[in-house]
Amino acid sequence: MAYWLIKSDPEEYSFHDLRKDKKTSWTGVRNFAARNNLRAMSKGDELLVYHSNSDKAVVGTCTVAKTAYPDPTATDGDWSAIDIRAGELLAKPVTLADMKKTPALANIGLITIGRLSVMPLTDNEYATIMAMAKK
């Protein structure tokens, strides 16, 4: 199993919307690196959902329910989507500010490549964020 972080604009589609829907297609990714990360995912991989813009925090978990397939919202180009299944709301959101202060997270894409919307996490990075959510 691998770990990933995906960004969502909560004004467009929040983690709370995902929890209500239980499952959704993750479409609209239009960055080649992020697309390649979607294509590298396997069914059952764990994802952390990060609310960008207003919250700037990891707020919940989900899993890959269906691996990459052609994005039905793409009108041109070679883009991919995945299906995700809602997981748990974190007990405490893990803010970007707190992550930036945590040495174990210094190399995550959220900090080093701020605009990337889908990024891998190491086992340790995932465990660190999950531990921070319980404090």
C-alpha positions in Angstrom: 0.0 0.0 0.0 1.2 3.5 -0.8 0.2 6.9 0.8 -0.8 10.0 -1.0 -2.0 13.6 -0.4 -4.7 15.1 -2.6 -5.7 18.8 -2.5 -9.3 19.9 -2.6 -10.7 23.4 -2.7 -13.4 23.2 0.1 -15.5 25.8 -1.6 -15.8 23.6 -4.6 -15.8 20.1 -3.1 -15.0 19.6 0.6 -14.1 16.5 2.6 -17.5 16.9 4.2 -19.1 16.6 0.7 -17.1 13.4 0.2 -18.3 12.0 3.5 -21.9 12.8 2.5 -21.4 11.2 -0.9 -19.3 8.3 0.5 -17.6 7.9 -2.9 -16.7 10.2 -5.8 -14.7 10.4 -9.0 -11.6 12.6 -8.6 -11.5 14.5 -11.8 -10.2 17.7 -13.2 -6.5 17.3 -12.5 -4.6 19.2 -15.1 -1.0 19.0 -14.1 1.2 16.4 -15.7 3.1 15.4 -12.4 -0.2 15.2 -10.5 -1.7 13.1 -13.4 1.2 10.7 -13.3 0.8 10.4 -9.5 -2.9 9.5 -10.1 -1.8 6.8 -12.6 0.7 5.4 -10.0 -2.0 4.8 -7.4 -3.4 1.3 -6.6 -6.7 0.3 -5.3 -6.7 0.5 -1.6 -3.9 3.1 -1.3 -4.5 5.6 1.5 -5.1 9.2 0.8 -5.0 12.3 3.0 -7.3 15.1 1.9 -5.9 18.6 2.2 -8.2 21.6 2.1 -6.4 24.3 0.1 -7.2 28.0 0.1 -9.2 28.7 3.2 -8.4 25.9 5.7 -4.9 25.0 4.5 -5.0 21.8 6.5 -5.2 18.0 6.2 -8.7 17.3 7.3 -9.5 13.6 6.5 -8.7 10.3 5.0 -9.9 8.3 2.0 -8.9 5.3 -0.1 -8.5 4.7 -3.8 -11.6 2.7 -4.9 -10.8 2.6 -8.6 -7.5 3.1 -10.3 -6.8 5.6 -13.0 -9.0 5.8 -16.1 -9.6 8.5 -18.7 -11.0 11.7 -17.1 -14.5 12.1 -18.4 -14.3 15.9 -17.8 -11.3 16.4 -20.1 -12.2 17.9 -23.5 -8.7 17.5 -24.8 -5.4 16.0 -23.8 -4.5 12.8 -22.0 -5.9 13.2 -18.4 -6.8 10.7 -15.8 -9.2 10.4 -12.9 -9.6 7.9 -10.0 -12.5 7.0 -7.8 -12.1 7.6 -4.0 -14.0 6.3 -1.0 -14.5 8.5 2.1 -12.6 7.6 5.2 -12.4 9.4 8.5 -12.5 13.0 9.6 -9.3 13.7 11.5 -9.8 14.4 15.2 -7.6 17.5 14.7 -6.9 19.2 11.3 -3.2 19.3 10.6 -2.4 22.8 9.3 0.2 23.7 6.7 1.8 26.0 9.3 2.2 23.1 11.7 3.6 20.8 9.0 6.1 23.5 8.0 7.4 23.4 11.6 7.8 19.6 11.6 11.3 18.4 10.4 9.9 15.0 9.4 7.7 16.8 6.8 10.3 19.1 5.4 10.4 17.2 2.0 6.8 16.7 1.3 5.5 18.1 -2.0 3.0 20.3 -0.1 5.9 22.3 1.2 8.5 21.9 -1.6 6.1 22.0 -4.6 3.2 24.0 -3.3 1.0 24.0 -6.4 1.1 20.2 -6.9 -2.4 18.8 -6.3 -1.6 15.1 -6.0 1.6 13.9 -4.3 3.1 10.8 -2.8 3.9 10.5 0.9 6.4 8.2 2.5 5.3 5.9 5.2 6.9 8.1 7.8 5.3 11.3 6.5 1.9 9.7 6.5 2.5 8.4 10.1 3.7 11.8 11.2 0.7 13.6 9.9 -1.7 11.0 11.4 0.1 11.3 14.8 -0.2 15.1 14.6 -4.0 14.7 14.0 -4.3 12.9 17.3 -2.6 15.5 19.5 
